[in-house]
Amino acid sequence: MEHITKLCADSLRSFSLNKFNISIKSSHAHELVAAYFGYSSRAALLADDKRPIRKLTDAEFIVLTPTAHIKERRKNLNGLPPNLPDDLAEGVYLPLIDEKVLLGSIWPTLEELGKELADRHLRSKPAYFRDQKIQRHGVKLEFENDQVAIVVFREYVSPSLLLSFQNGKRGVVDVFNLKRVAAFIGYVKTSHYSAEADTLDAAILKMRDHYHQMIRDSQPLQEVAPLEPNFADWLAKQKKRDTPLGDLANKRGFADESENWPIFSEYKQYQDYLLNNHPPYGAMAALERAWRSYQTYVRKKRSSNPLKQVNKSELQKHVDRKVVTVKKATPIPYDRRTIEKFMQGDDGWISWDGKRAIPVSIVGVSERHYTIAIQSPRRKAGNKHSLFLDEVRSSPELACANLVTL
């Protein structure tokens, strides 16, 4: 274990010096490494012989330690450089990836892992509806010793069926049981249970009958997801265009031009679909441009109508945080960006233009986005926006380097 901790500590010190020109003491680096693995101290890490970090190679999933825990540990380390940024995870974990110690997929939270596992299960079987969308969803965690159960509640709807007064709902409850096997970040999946019904409430009752210890509340935490067109729906609206995008939408040159575009959630899935259908010359490039245009459309749709303002009294604690001007910030390409992990209630920074950093509060976390509330300037305080995970940062400098790419 000491070999792993030394490897991470040396990497952290080098990362901090090369990227931020900040020197970290060896003792501080070892304590920070322990915090990133979920421990209260290096001594606690070395004393853990039940789930030691050397078993990280056995982990199926890596779930990063919450930012709040790391921040709390940093407060108790005397002598840390005052200007040391929060964006240090890359320096800790990168050598473990290079040395093939971290072989499992990496997730910011257990909730996000649960959503992905539910998505995988959904993709393994036929869709419930042609125009399927998620209307209500929630995730609940239950812990017992080194076991954790992730309960994912979802209600799928078909807008076209509902508008025609037909049965267009399907409720699904998935329970994924995980066991912690390495430190506080390495897990393996031990079992999965699923229940379906015509409504979400009925699915909850059905799951409770078969797995009652996991479903104790009559109703899960729910969110209303805005109904946004998926890529297939958006592409269908481009058929009248006399451009490569229109050719792609109409499948001109494909072996079967009558087949509708499938509904996927990832660009890679559409790439694979295209390759398996012998696309005409130029179709792959057209798909890439179309996907980017679709993402821009969705982003603008979300940010053009910010959610209603929060109570101004909730922002009083942030009155000292002002907009900061950053000179000569170098934008980082999106394919080279990393992600900082925030929890609801954390403070952060964003930048729209790469020159001015705006203080924000994290008010929501999802699989791909942070929902943030503006703190300053005063005339926009409380406005909410949904941004990609790599666009919310812990310092003004990092925010300007990772500016919002609408």
Summary of the structure (lengths in Angstrom):
residues: 406
radius of gyration: 23.3
end to end distance: 43.9
largest distance: 67.4
contacts: 1232
relative contact order: 0.09
helix: 39%
strand: 21%
